[in-house]
Every structure is written in C-alpha cells, then in structure tokens.
Amino acid sequence: MMKITILGSTGSIGTQTLDIVRNRDDVTVVGLAAGRNIELLEKQIREFRPAVACVADEESAKALRVKVNDTNTKVLHGTAAMEDLAASPESDIVVGAIVGLAGLKPSLAAVKTGKRLALANKETMVAAGDIVRRELKKSGGELIPVDSEHSAIFQCLEAVKEERRKSEVKRLILTASGGPFAGKTRKDLTDITPEAALKHPNWDMGAKITIDSATLMNKGLEVLEAAQLFCVSVDKIDVLVHRQSIIHSMIELTDGAVLAQMGVPDMKLPIQYALTYPQRQPMTDNMLDLARIGQLTFEEPDVDTFCCLALAYEAAKVGHTMPCVLNGANEAAVSLFLHKKIGFLEIAEVLKQVMDNHKVIQNPTLDDILEADLWAREQVYSLAR
C-alpha cells in the first residue's frame, strides 16, 4: 500500500493527483495541505479521510475544524506544521505541489527524511537546488519530477545508462506551448489584461503559472530547474516552441538521435509515473491519437518580445542567489499584474531592474536564500509605487 501526503491538494496538481488516487486501491492519503480553500479541502477530507490536514493560517484552521469536526482528521496550520506533515513517517511519498517559494521548506523537510518527493514545485529547485541536492545525498531520498517537461526529460534519460549520460547526452530540449500570445509583437502586448493572459490554449493551470506561461517565465524557471535536476549547464538546455503540447520535452544524443516523450496535454501521466516509478501502470483516460492530431510544429522562441526567458538564462549564468531573486521578484510582479497594478510588459522590465540592483551572495545558505527572496519582493513593490 502506497501512503502519500499531498502538499497543495486544492490546486491543479493536487486535484489531479487525487483523481489518480480515486481510481486506485493501492494508495492511501495520509495527509493533505492547502492554503485557504477550505471548502474544497473539506470535500477532500470527507472523501479521502487523511489523518492530518494542514492550512496556511489559524483563521482558516478554525473554520475547517468546525466543518470537519465529525471526522477523525486532525487540522493544523502554518509553515512549521506543513514541514512536520511533509516529514511525517506515516507517508512514503510526498507530492510537492504548493505554488511558489512557499513550497521550499516543506519540500526540504520531506527530502531530509529520505522519502520520495514527487516535485511539481519548480521554485524549490530554482531558488535552492544546490541545498536540495546536498540534502538528497545525505538522506538517500528520491526526487522524481512531476512537471510534464522535466518528467519527459527524466523518462527520456532512462533510455541512457546513468554512467554514460555525461558523455552521450548532448543537450536537453524543453518544449513550450508559447502561451496565449504566441506570435504576438511587443506592440500587440501593450494593453494586455490579466483576463486575456489567463486564457491558456492547452493547459488548465493556476493563475500564477498561467501568467508565467504567457510571459515565457514559466519556461525560464523550467530551464533553471532542469539545470539543477539533471546537473547540466544551461548552455546545454534549449527551448523550442511546440504549440500542440504533445511532445513534452526531448533529449539529443551525441550521435544526433533525438528521444522525445509524447502524450496528451494532461498532468496525470507524469503524476502517476512519479508515484509508481520505476514501474509503469495502466491508465485509461489519456490515450494519444496522433492520427487525429495530424501535425506537430516547432519554432524558436521570440526572446526579444518575451524577454523573461532571456532573463532566466542570465540568472542561471550568474548563479548563487540570482535565480532566487529572479523567482521572488517574478512572484511579486505577477501578483501586481493580476491586481492590475502594473502592465503585462512591465513584468519583465521590473525583473530586469531588480536583477541589476542585486548584490549576489556566493554559496548561499537557506537563510541567505530566504532573505534574498524577501529583498527581491520588496524591491518589486518599491519600484511599482
């Protein structure tokens, strides 16, 4: 019996994970954590009967306790409680699906216990990848990526023996849908509203990730994450716009062979693979019909119009605290855009200014990273006033 805890259970990845669990009789949900969506969390508690549920704050916890006082689920709140839940020996696998840097500490707590972390929270590796990898080495734990692109790379690399990957893998190729504004010019994007940016053509994601997809920052963060996950230089990571989102990513080998992982634009396959790895198990509702799709297209990303991707490469080359600063500044800028405090094109402009103002901290500790993240957010709010 597989015992799992889901951090971010009311979000897109969390709800899809529970869709998978619902159709299996070999998985038990022992813990759920969410932010403040206690209405959905109550429904999840009643269906899956976890021993523990955790929410962001005390007010939400009090309200949830009233709603589920007829169950045996213990309700906790706060970051420390989420870390304890992630580290609990009751679970074998933790699904890390909290959006943003808020997922870092719980993810680290899971890693330190030596269990498997099925990671969908890219910010953890972007901001603190070196620290996470050190803790994995100490604990002997596993990190299996859930993001469809990184899962695709992970699956493709399985075709190359580990001891030969450095010599035989020439580059990683992350695919990007291009978001809702693929093909647009900077002039076209001058008056873009949050409502327009939230209309993704292929994927159903939360607001923050959808805006990141529109700016191509999501792909930039994925480049940073891939460098950490697979221990490769960003010079060996390319991005290719593939609007159909059928090829989730590829690897190119030194002899010119390219291996690709294909599937429907759905997160259920990478989620299930992260849970059942190294086994593959049947799924019935996500079969790929290539004849119906008919055509797959590819093009270079337009980094002049969507310059967030270029900023991510720049942050990767600087390293140390710069990726964390880029991530924190982006979270703040996206929030301001969603609240109509800044324009769409101003997101990248603000990020560039924050990066230019940052004094890089070499070989940062976790405290350094958290302080750099806070500094970056404050810089964004200051610049936007």
C-alpha positions, 0 to 999 in steps of 0.5 A, a space after each residue: 500500500 502506497 501512503 502519500 501526503 499531498 502538499 497543495 491538494 486544492 490546486 491543479 496538481 493536487 486535484 489531479 493527483 487525487 483523481 489518480 488516487 480515486 481510481 486506485 486501491 493501492 494508495 492511501 492519503 495520509 495527509 493533505 495541505 492547502 492554503 485557504 480553500 477550505 471548502 474544497 479541502 473539506 470535500 477532500 477530507 470527507 472523501 479521502 479521510 487523511 489523518 492530518 490536514 494542514 492550512 496556511 493560517 489559524 483563521 482558516 484552521 478554525 473554520 475547517 475544524 468546525 466543518 470537519 469536526 465529525 471526522 477523525 482528521 486532525 487540522 493544523 496550520 502554518 509553515 512549521 506544521 506543513 514541514 512536520 506533515 511533509 516529514 511525517 513517517 506515516 507517508 512514503 511519498 510526498 507530492 510537492 505541489 504548493 505554488 511558489 517559494 512557499 513550497 521550499 521548506 516543506 519540500 526540504 523537510 520531506 527530502 531530509 527524511 529520505 522519502 520520495 518527493 514527487 516535485 511539481 514545485 519548480 521554485 524549490 529547485 530554482 531558488 535552492 537546488 544546490 541545498 536540495 541536492 546536498 540534502 538528497 545525498 545525505 538522506 538517500 531520498 528520491 526526487 522524481 519530477 512531476 512537471 510534464 517537461 522535466 518528467 519527459 526529460 527524466 523518462 527520456 534519460 532512462 533510455 541512457 545508462 546513468 554512467 554514460 549520460 555525461 558523455 552521450 547526452 548532448 543537450 536537453 530540449 524543453 518544449 513550450 506551448 508559447 502561451 496565449 500570445 504566441 506570435 504576438 509583437 511587443 506592440 500587440 502586448 501593450 494593453 494586455 489584461 490579466 483576463 486575456 493572459 489567463 486564457 491558456 490554449 492547452 493547459 488548465 493551470 493556476 493563475 500564477 503559472 498561467 501568467 508565467 506561461 504567457 510571459 515565457 517565465 514559466 519556461 525560464 524557471 523550467 530551464 533553471 530547474 532542469 539545470 539543477 535536476 539533471 546537473 547540466 549547464 544551461 548552455 546545454 538546455 534549449 527551448 523550442 516552441 511546440 504549440 500542440 503540447 504533445 511532445 513534452 520535452 526531448 533529449 539529443 544524443 551525441 550521435 544526433 538521435 533525438 528521444 522525445 516523450 509524447 502524450 496528451 496535454 494532461 498532468 496525470 501521466 507524469 503524476 502517476 509515473 512519479 508515484 509508481 516509478 520505476 514501474 509503469 501502470 495502466 491508465 485509461 483516460 489519456 490515450 494519444 491519437 496522433 492520427 487525429 492530431 495530424 501535425 506537430 510544429 516547432 519554432 524558436 522562441 521570440 526572446 526579444 518580445 518575451 524577454 523573461 526567458 532571456 532573463 532566466 538564462 542570465 540568472 542561471 549564468 550568474 548563479 548563487 542567489 540570482 535565480 532566487 531573486 529572479 523567482 521572488 521578484 517574478 512572484 511579486 510582479 505577477 501578483 501586481 499584474 493580476 491586481 492590475 497594478 502594473 502592465 503585462 510588459 512591465 513584468 519583465 522590465 521590473 525583473 530586469 531592474 531588480 536583477 541589476 540592483 542585486 548584490 549576489 551572495 556566493 554559496 548561499 545558505 537557506 537563510 541567505 536564500 530566504 532573505 534574498 527572496 524577501 529583498 527581491 519582493 520588496 524591491 518589486 513593490 518599491 519600484 511599482 509605487 
